[in-house]
């Protein structure tokens, strides 16, 4: 008999290690940009510094244009395998780079692989995790970004003492290890039950739900109701002409509303000011008066550890506090601290006042903590929750395109902005953050405590006046369903309509 705890542990492993790989890649450039052995080897100037950092975002954006549809076509698990292969090809080329052109091409390929992972990973995890674990499982997908960042920072700090190009080649190679570790467990976990139902593989879908919910017991009430909700919801989507394509994102007001909510996360997670620190911490610390390379690398390590701890705290606040309130609290704090970073940089940026320098660094930490407690766990949780099945993969493709498009904009613009206008960059970003707070307050909906199909009801309306929800069954209510052959039948009124598989 299947062991649901073992299956959930494998899924959490997949989520955390995949996130570690993505976080390692994102942070490795911050570390490499501090290493003289790297910057001198490629003779980087302001433009090439921005290009080699931003090009991976461009690759991610390209993946957003096609990988969502491919994920619907081949299945969630196969798509994850393919994304790993693409990433590994790019990593090999990156580690072997002989000039800046080769390095930029390698980073672009890595970006495509990472973008593909950002699409198929959250879609798969959102559709496979039980309600109780969905928030934690998807939040960890971004929380462990900081584990990757921490490992990258520590490894880069260690290799900085190597006098050859291996100082930056070795950190590049090690990224491949995490991607391999992330996908080796895929043969032992089930495919998404939503994808299986949509493909007509109903028995396998029921088995997949049972494996993650009830140790393989297909007659468990929660399993039966979850399966019924999926059957009913996907049947409705088919009957109303919804298809798994990009055109369906714009077919109805509700689809566009869903896309707007998912897209807002893409923009906010990239344009809040956090990416200045992720990619250009060295330049920020230079402006703050901290110019020693070793000190900067040490601060980078401590910052990643701090962000990880705060992100994990935010993860366990998702269900008690709710997605929307946490997003608001996080955004308000970010706005306050980025204004403080700008003000302190202006006053103490010459590095002559030690207390002022420490205050600036402290506010950088507080800003990253404010981002990490809310937007780190929310960034890969909220979008797949608000997107329904027909547009979930393609919607995550658009999400990835927008997120990385803004990533390109930020990573290209901010080094120039920091160089030209310095502290005023933070003030402009702070004004933008105020608009983000207003948007979340006005437009966001709460999704905590609901299955994906129950979230659909918030947009489309309930499918039955007397419908009960999975949380009701978890709390002891009888759904009035039973397994008969390969199908589910209602045993009493009150359970809503049940469809034969």
Secondary structure by P-SEA (a helix, b strand, c coil): cccaaaaaaaaaaaaaaaaaaaaaaaaaaaaaaacaaaaaaacccaaaaaaaaaaaaaaaaaaaacaaaaaaaccaaaaaaaaaaaaaaaaaaaaacccaaaaaaaaaaaaaaaaaaaaaaaaaaaaccccccaaaaaaaaccaaaaaaaaaaaaaaaacccccccccaaaaaaaaaaaaaaccccccccccaaaaaaacaaaaaaaaaaaaccccccccaaaaaaaaaaaaaaaaaaaaccccccccccccaaaaaaaaaaaaaaaaacccccccccccaaaaaaaaccccaaaaaaaaaaaaaaaaaaaaaaaaacccccaaaaaaaaaaaaaaaaaaaaaaaaaccccccaaaaaaaaaaaaaaaaaaaaccccccccccccccccccaaaaaaaaaaaaaaaaaaaaacaaaaaaccccaaaaaaaaaaaaaaaaaacbbbbbccccaaaaaaaaccccccccccaaaaaacccccccccccccccccccccccccc
